[in-house]
């Protein structure tokens, strides 16, 4: 049977409303409740919409802050996004497990330190552009020569072994990740690593100062090796 469009109050009548409004022609009477089948279909559609809306609301934001962001960040959320475990291996532990990669990482660190001194003569590479260059370049070179897994493991282990405050650690982790990502980009496959990192700095891709965090400032280093620090109500981090 062909159902033509009908208007009610100047608007379009849905098919379900049309059948409910015509008693004695297959629809419900004016006093009878609507068809359970129709009601279930309408309910299912509404529930599906609510479920989708709930899913959208609960989506996890895995994006990192912009390199020049001044907004405070949550360190634990930042660690999750870069897949950093504060309780993971220290450098000596990673070196025992991967001695050949550790040797190469150490040699590259020495080389990168010398290159950074030439790139930024007279500048102490700490919480500045020189520091960002050093971390990203070292991570880039390890990823290129020993693989991205080694670059991440030794980069993370280095941060656990250093006694940097949290804002500085987040900066270093950020630049380490940028270095690995740049090494994985096929566009950079045959390029000199120094040129790649210089370009990244010009384009504002590196973090050149510590992040602001939502934690109280402290004069003590964060999670320094051997420091028995336990946050209130928590475990040693």
C-alpha positions in Angstrom: 0.0 0.0 0.0 1.4 3.4 -1.0 1.5 5.9 1.8 1.4 9.5 0.8 2.9 12.4 2.7 0.5 14.1 5.2 0.9 17.3 7.0 -0.1 18.1 10.6 0.2 21.6 11.9 2.1 22.5 8.8 4.8 19.8 9.4 5.7 16.4 8.0 4.0 13.4 9.5 6.3 10.5 10.1 5.1 7.1 8.9 4.7 5.8 12.5 2.6 8.8 13.5 0.5 8.3 10.4 -0.5 4.8 11.3 -1.0 5.7 15.0 -3.4 8.5 13.9 -5.7 6.3 11.8 -7.9 4.0 13.9 -9.5 1.1 12.2 -6.9 1.0 9.3 -4.2 -1.1 10.8 -3.2 1.5 13.4 -4.1 1.9 17.0 -7.3 3.5 18.1 -7.2 6.9 19.6 -7.6 5.5 23.1 -5.4 2.5 22.6 -1.7 2.6 23.4 0.7 2.7 20.5 2.0 -0.5 19.0 4.7 -2.2 21.1 6.6 -2.9 17.9 6.6 0.8 16.9 7.4 1.9 20.4 10.3 -0.5 20.6 11.7 0.7 17.3 11.5 4.3 18.4 13.0 3.5 21.8 15.9 1.6 20.2 16.7 4.5 17.9 16.6 6.9 20.8 18.8 4.7 23.0 21.3 4.2 20.2 21.5 8.0 19.8 22.1 8.4 23.5 24.7 5.7 23.5 26.6 7.3 20.7 26.4 10.7 22.4 27.8 9.1 25.6 30.6 7.5 23.6 31.6 10.9 22.1 31.5 12.5 25.5 33.8 9.9 27.0 36.4 9.8 24.2 39.9 10.0 25.5 42.0 12.9 24.2 45.4 11.4 23.3 46.8 14.5 21.8 49.8 16.2 23.5 49.9 19.9 24.3 51.0 22.3 21.6 54.8 22.9 21.8 54.2 26.5 22.9 51.2 25.8 25.2 51.1 27.7 28.5 48.2 25.7 30.0 49.0 23.6 33.0 49.2 19.8 32.2 48.5 16.8 34.4 51.8 14.8 34.6 50.1 11.5 34.9 47.9 12.2 31.9 51.0 13.3 30.0 52.9 10.1 30.9 49.9 8.1 29.6 50.0 9.9 26.3 53.7 9.3 25.7 53.5 5.8 27.2 56.1 6.6 29.9 56.3 4.5 33.1 57.9 6.4 35.9 58.6 3.0 37.6 60.3 1.5 34.6 64.0 0.7 34.0 66.9 3.0 34.9 69.7 3.4 32.4 71.9 0.7 34.0 69.1 -1.8 33.8 68.4 -1.0 30.2 72.1 -1.3 29.5 72.3 -4.7 31.0 69.5 -6.0 28.9 70.5 -4.3 25.7 74.3 -3.8 25.9 75.0 -3.2 22.2 72.2 -0.6 21.9 73.4 1.0 25.2 76.9 1.4 23.8 75.6 3.0 20.6 73.2 5.3 22.6 76.1 6.4 24.8 78.4 7.1 21.8 75.6 9.0 20.1 75.0 11.1 23.3 78.7 12.1 23.3 78.5 13.0 19.6 75.2 14.9 19.9 76.5 16.9 22.9 79.5 18.1 20.8 77.3 19.0 17.9 74.9 20.9 20.2 77.9 22.9 21.5 78.7 23.9 18.0 75.1 24.7 17.1 74.7 26.9 20.3 78.2 28.1 21.2 78.5 29.4 24.8 74.9 28.2 25.6 74.3 25.8 28.5 71.7 23.4 27.1 69.2 23.5 30.0 65.5 24.4 29.6 66.1 26.2 26.4 66.3 25.8 22.6 69.7 24.1 22.9 68.3 21.6 25.3 65.4 20.9 23.0 67.8 20.4 20.0 70.0 18.0 22.0 67.2 15.8 23.2 65.4 15.6 19.8 68.6 15.1 17.9 69.8 12.3 20.2 66.4 10.6 20.0 66.4 11.0 16.2 69.8 9.4 15.8 69.1 6.5 18.1 65.8 5.8 16.3 67.6 5.9 12.9 70.5 3.7 13.9 69.2 1.4 16.6 65.4 1.5 15.9 62.5 3.4 17.5 62.1 0.9 20.3 65.7 1.4 21.5 65.2 5.2 21.1 62.2 5.1 23.4 63.6 2.7 25.9 66.9 4.6 26.4 65.2 8.0 26.2 62.7 7.0 28.9 65.4 5.3 31.0 67.5 8.4 30.8 64.6 10.5 32.2 64.0 8.0 35.1 67.7 8.2 36.0 67.9 12.0 36.0 66.6 13.9 39.0 64.8 16.5 36.9 61.7 18.3 38.3 58.5 17.2 36.7 58.1 20.2 34.3 61.6 19.6 32.9 61.0 15.9 32.6 57.9 16.5 30.6 59.8 18.9 28.3 62.4 16.2 27.6 59.9 13.5 27.0 58.1 15.7 24.6 61.2 16.5 22.6 62.4 12.8 22.7 59.1 11.8 21.1 59.3 14.5 18.4 62.8 13.2 17.6 61.5 9.6 17.2 58.6 10.7 15.1 60.8 12.7 12.8 63.1 9.7 12.3 60.1 7.6 11.4 58.9 10.0 8.8 59.9 8.7 5.3 60.4 12.3 4.2 63.5 12.4 6.5 65.0 9.1 5.5 68.0 10.5 3.6 68.3 13.8 5.3 71.0 15.0 7.7 69.6 14.7 11.3 70.9 18.2 12.1 68.9 19.7 9.3 65.8 17.9 10.3 66.0 19.1 13.9 66.9 22.7 12.9 63.8 22.7 10.7 61.7 21.4 13.5 62.9 24.2 15.7 62.2 26.8 13.0 58.7 25.4 12.6 58.0 25.5 16.3 57.7 21.7 16.7 59.9 21.4 19.8 59.3 22.4 23.4 61.9 25.0 24.4 60.9 25.5 28.0 59.5 23.4 30.9 55.8 22.7 30.9 53.5 24.2 33.5 51.9 21.5 35.6 48.9 21.3 37.9 51.1 20.0 40.7 52.4 22.3 43.5 55.9 23.6 42.8 58.7 21.9 44.8 62.4 22.6 45.2 63.0 18.9 45.4 63.6 16.9 42.2 60.8 14.7 41.1 61.2 11.0 41.6 64.9 11.2 41.9 66.7 7.8 42.1 66.7 6.6 45.7 64.5 9.4 46.9 61.8 7.8 49.0 59.1 10.1 47.9 55.5 9.0 48.3 52.6 11.3 47.4 49.9 11.6 50.0 47.8 8.5 49.9 49.8 7.0 47.0 52.7 4.7 46.3 56.2 5.7 45.5 56.4 7.1 42.0 
